[in-house]
């Protein structure tokens, strides 16, 4: 298992940042490893909403994501396949004047030999996530 976090300040109100993050169909716009993310089912986005996505890196694969916590404008937790790992993504949002402090916590787990790989891959995955978060910031601040 590996855990790490990144945080950044986005010059947008917290409600705008949360709305964009919680619609996982936006993921391909800011995560270079994701080609497509599509929602399964209908109804409002919230706990239990499931998405299927097509990943291009580290190699093409399909994976499933589910929102497991949904506290509007404060906290979003997603669990599912993250490349060759399973894991959870937690987004904590804190309003600061007209901006939002976004803290992204990631926990990677793997079965069998992949469990050991999570610790080895931690540094490079953290850097890739930080790059993706910069793209997210740039999109939201336009």
N, C-alpha and C positions, 0 to 999 in steps of 0.2 A: 504494500500500500504506500502511496505517496500523497502528501498534502502540501498545498502551497496557495498563496494568494497574490493578487495584484490589485492595486487601487489607483484611481485616477479621478480627476475633477473634470466634469463635463459642463460646459457653459450653457446649460438648458435646464428648465424647471424639472423637478423630480417626476411630475406626472407624465411629461413628454418622454423622458428616458424610460420610465417603467412601461409605458404603453408600447414603445418600440421593442424593448427587450422581451416582453411577455408574449409577443407574437413571434413565435419561433420561425415562421416562414420568412422573417427578415434575416435569419442567420447567413444565408449565402451571400448577402450584400456586404457582410463585414468579416466573415470567416473564410479565408482563402482555401481551406481544405474541404468545404462543403459545396456541392454542386446544386442540391435541391433539398428543401425541407417542406413537407406538406402535412397539413393537419388531417387527422383521421377523425371523422365524426363531425357533429354540429353542436350548436349551443355556445354559450359564452366560454371564453378562455378562463380556466381556473384549475383547481386541484383535480387531477384525473384526465386532463386533456392530453392526448397522445399524438405524437408526430412520428412520421417515418422520414428518414433523410438518406440521401445518397452522398457518401463521402468519396473524395478522390485521393486523399492522402491518409495514411501511408500507402494505401492501395485502394482501388475501388471496392466499396462495400455498402450495404444497406444496414441501417441501425434504427433502433426505436428509442424515442425519448418520451418521458412522461413528467408533467408538472406535478410535483409532490407537495409543494407549499406555495401559497399564493396570497400574499398580504399586500394589496395595492399600495404602490408608492413607497414600500418599505423592504419587502423581501420576496424573492422568487427562487425556488429550488427546483432543479430539473435532475432527473435520474435516468440513466440508460447507457447505451453503448457510446463509447468515446474512442473511436478508432479500434485499436486492438485491446483496449481496456474497457471495463465497466466503471462507472463512477457517478459522482454528483457534482453539479455546478450550482453554487449559491451566489446570488447577486443581492447584496445589501445596498440600499440606497439611503442617503442622508441628505436632506435639503440644506444648502448653505447659500443664503441670500437668493440670487437668481440662478444658482448653479446646483449641481448634484455631485456629491461624492459617491462614487461607485466602487464598492469593494467586491471583488470576484474571488470566491474561495473554491478551490477544486480539490476533490479527493478522487484518486485513481486507484482502482483495485483490479486484480487479474486472477484468473484461475490457474492453478498449476504453475508452470514456469513463467507465465506472464506476470504473476504476482511479484516476482523478483525484478522483472523488467520495469515495473512502475517506478521503483526507486531510482533505477539507473536513468530512466528517461525524464525524470522530474525536471532537471534544469532546462533541457531543450524544449520540453512541453511548456514550461512556464514562460520562456522567451517567446515562443510562438503565440501563446495566449496574449501576452503583453502587446505583441504586434497587432493582433486582431482587435484588441481593445482600443488601440490608437486609431485604427480604421473606423471603429464604431464612433469614437469621439469626433473624428473629422466629419463623418456623415451627419451626426446629430447637430453639430455646431454650424453646419452650412445654412 
